[in-house]
Amino acid sequence: MRAWWGLVAIGLLTVSSCTAGEPSEPSEPAEAPRAEAYVDGPVFAPDTPFTTPIPDDPTLDDDSEELVEALAEDGVAYALIWDYGVPVYEVDASTPGVSVTCTMEDWGDCPLEEDPVRIPEGAQPSTGTDGAMVVIDRTAGRVYDFWQAEQLSSGDWRTSWGTYAPIGGDGAGRGGGATAAGINVLAGVVRMSELEAGRIDHALAFASNKSCPDEYRFPASKTDGQSEHEPCVPQGSRVQLDPSIDVESIPNITPGEVAVARALQTHGAYLRDTGQASMSVVFETPPEGSDFYAEVAGFPWDYYDMPHIPWDRLRVLAEWDGR
């Protein structure tokens, strides 16, 4: 169902402010099936910027109306599932460690080069140019995240940049997080298990082509914004859907949209990347060939635009320190 939609992917994909060098010794496409992802308890602490609910009467940004007008320009928000979603894997002590190197040497010392990293056989990063991937290693107490990852013919890995955050932490970690805003890739991702349960107890993560080029706010620590729109939206901004809306009563709304809308009402969403659309929400990538999103969430293809959520009823919260 997603083949025809892929023809317009060039207009929606997320982009980075930097690109990696030319690759060498890439491996042949993996023949092994994608490793199964699963959830075994919370990853981040219950009092982080992503997991703390929005208070009943939050302070809004002075430019909230104008910022929402920019974010709602397309009238929809695209679901990044396959090409620019995030494959998530869990490993344990039985998973062999491999060497991981980073190609962005001018960004500093690569945290992933300190020790071998457990990556399951058959793991595959997202197919878009971001090449995103997350590995949860509860034995090591770390959540590894990768930008532009690829496996070499030797079995080892390289990535343009990669970091790790402590399990039970706030999503910020060693190396700052492998997203444009410096946030861990897993923070804010909508997991398949959450959609299956119909409940998302954390803020979402989204990308926007309205990201400011030189302004960001907590929990972002940097930006790859390129927008000339006025006003632009600082990365790290938190948006909320009007909590007074009865989302279940919206005609034809899908189960996935209901779960997303509720999360937007209770926890909101953080801008963490630049994208080619005004809003794109990040989801966990399912195993190859899976019909999970069509069957469970009601999303028939990659980049499903979630048209039943009233995106013009968002509001942008004022900057805060996360406490």
N, C-alpha and C positions, 0 to 999 in steps of 0.2 A: 504493500500500500504506500510506501514512502518513496518509491522509485521516481515517480513524476515530480514529487515535491522537491527532490534533490536537485532538479534543474534550476531552482531559484535559490539554492543554498548560498551561492556566491554573494547574494544581496543581504544575507542575514548572519553570516558567520562572525564570530568574535575575532578581534585582531589584537596584536600585541605591539607595544612601542618598540620592541627590539626583535631581531630575528637571529637564529643560530647560524653558525658557519656551515659550510658545505659538509654533509655527512660523509663518512667513509666506512667501509666494511659493514653496510647494513645487512641484516639477516634476511633470508628468504621469508615470505609470508608464513606465519605460523600455521601448521596443519592441525595442531591440537585445538580442541574446542575451548572457548573462553572459560576460565576458571569460574566456578560458582561463587557469587558474592552472598554473604549472609550477615546477619546482625546478631551480636552477642552482647547486648547491653549498651548503655550510653557511652559515647566517646568523649564528649566535652562536659565540663562542669555545669551544674544547674544554675549558676549565677553569672554566666558570661554575657557579653552584649548580644549574642545570638539566642541564648536560651532564656534570658530574662524577659518576661512579658511586658508589654507596654502599659504604663499606668493609665488609669481611667481618664485623666484629664491632662494629656501631655502638652508641653509647650511646642508650638509649631514654629517652623522657620518663617522669618519675616517675608520671604519670597515664596511661600508654599504654593499659592495659587498659580504663579507664573511657572514654577518648577514642574508642577503637575501638568500644566498645559503642554510643556515640552515633552514630558515623559509619556503622556497620553496622545501624542501627535498621531501615531499610527492607529489609535483606537483599539489596539490589541496588545498582547504580550506573547511572544513566541516561546514555546517549550523546547529547550535545548536538550535533546534526549540521546540521539545517536552520534551525529557528527561532532557536536560540541557539548555533549553531556559528559558525565564523569563516571568511568568504570571504577567500581569500588571492590577491593578484595580484602579478605581476612586471612591471616596466616597464623601459624603457631610454631612451637619449637621444632617440629618435624620438618618444616619448610627450609630447604638449604639456602644459605646466604650467598649473594652474588655481589660482584663489584659494580658500583655505579659511579660514573664520572660526569661532571658538568662541563659543558662547552663554553659557557659564558664566564670566562676566566676573569674578565675585568669587573665582575660583580662581587668579587671577594672569594674567600675560601668556601668551597662547596661542602656543606654539612654532610652530604651523603657519602663523601669519600673517606669519612673518618673510620667507618666500620662496614663490613658486609651488610647488605640489606636483604631481608627475606622477601622474595617476590615469587609468587606461585608459577609453576609451569603452565604455559598457555595464557598467561596474562597478556592483555592487549590494551594499549592506550586508546583514547578516542580517535576516530578516523580523520577528524578535521585537523587543521594546521596547528591547533593548540596541543594536540597529542597529550591530553590530560589523563592522569591516572592517580588513584589513591590506594595505598596499602595500609591496612590497620594491623599492627603487630602488638597484640596485648602482652605477649611475653616480654618484649622490649619496652613496652609502655609508650609506644610512639605511633603517631599517625604520619606516614610519609606521603608527600604530595609531589607531583612531577608536572613539569611543563615541557612539551615537545620531547616526550620519552620515546625511545626505540631500543629494541633488543638487538644485539650484535650477533654475528654468526658464532662467536665464542660462547654465547649463552649469557655473557655479562650485558649490562645496560649502560646507556648514556642518555643524558637529558640536557636540554639547554639550561634548565635550572630546576633544582629540587630542594626540598627542605623537610623538616619534621617538626611536629608539635607534640607535646606530652599528652597522653591520654589522661583525662580528668582536668586538663588545662582549659584555656580560654580560646584556643584556636590560633593563637600567635605562637610562633616557635622559633627554633634555631634556623636562622636564615630568612626569617620574616614571612614565609608563606609564598607559594608559587603561583600567586595571582597578581594581577596588575596593582591591586591595592595593598599587597603584602599580607593578605589574609590566607589562612590555610585553605586549600582547594575544597576540602570536605565541608568546611563551615558553611551552612546554609543550603547545601545540596538536598533536594527532595529525594528521599530514599524510597525504593519500591515497597519496603515493608511498611512504611508510613502510609503510602497510598492504599495498600491492602487493608490497613487498619482504619483508614479514613480519618487519620488524625496526625497532624504535623505540629510537634511541640517546640518549634524553634523558628527563628526568623529565616527567610529565604535569601538566596543570593541571586542578583541579576546584573546584567550588562546593559549598557546604553551608549548610543552614539552622541548623547548630550553630556558626556563626562567632561569636566573641566580639565584643561591642560596644565594648570599650575595651582590648583586648589584641591585640598582633600581634608577630611576630618576623621576623628576617631570613629571606628576602629581601624580605618585605613592608615597606612604609614607612608604611602606614596601613590602615584597615579600614572596612568598611561593615556589620560584624556587628550583628545585632539579637537574638541568641539569649539566652533566659533559662535555658537548660538548664545544669545543673551536673554535670560541668564542661563549659564551652564549649570550642571548639577555636580557638586563635589563628590568624588568617590568617598565612600564611607557614609554617605547620607542614608538615613533610615526612613522608609515610607510606610504608611499604614493605610489600609482600606477602611473606609467609614464603618465603624463597628455597629452602627445602627441598622445596617442593611441585613435583611433576612435572606441570606444567600440561597438557602434551600428552596425558596419560593420563586427563584428566577426561572422562567420557562426554558426548558431544554438544557439546563446546565448539567454538565457531566459530573460523575463522582469525583474525578480528579480535580475539576475546577472548584467543586465545593470544598475539598480539602485545602486547596491552595488559597481560596478566598478566606476561609476561616483562619488559616495561619497568618494571612496578611492583616486580619483584624486583630488578632491577639498578640502577634510577635512582629509583624511587619516584614520588611525585606531591606537588605543592604546593597547598595551599588558597589560592585567590586571590580568591574572590568569595562573596557570599551567594547562596543559592538556596532554592527551595521544597522540595527533597528533601534527604535526609541526605547523598547524594553524587551529583554529576553531573560527568562527564568531558567535556572540550571537544575537539571534532574539527573538522577543516577542512570547510567547506561545499562540496559539489560543484556543478558547473554545473546550472542548472535542467533538470529532466527526467532527470538522470543516475540510473542504477541501480547506480552504483559500489558503494555500501555493501552492497546486497543481494547483488550478484554476487561481490564480492571479499572483503568482511569477514564476510558472513553476517548482517548487521544488516538486518532486513526493513523497519524503519520508524524515523522520528525518535523519540528517547527510548527506543530499544531498551535494555532493562534489564541486559544482560550478566549473566544469572542463573547462568552456569556458573563464574564466578570466585568463589572462597570469600572474600568480603569480610570475614567475621569473622576471617580469618587475617591481617589487616593488623596493623601495629604503628606507633606514632608515635615518630619519632626526637626526641631532645633538641634543644633550640635550639643552633645552631652559627653561626659567623661566616662560613661559606662558603669557608674556606681549608683 
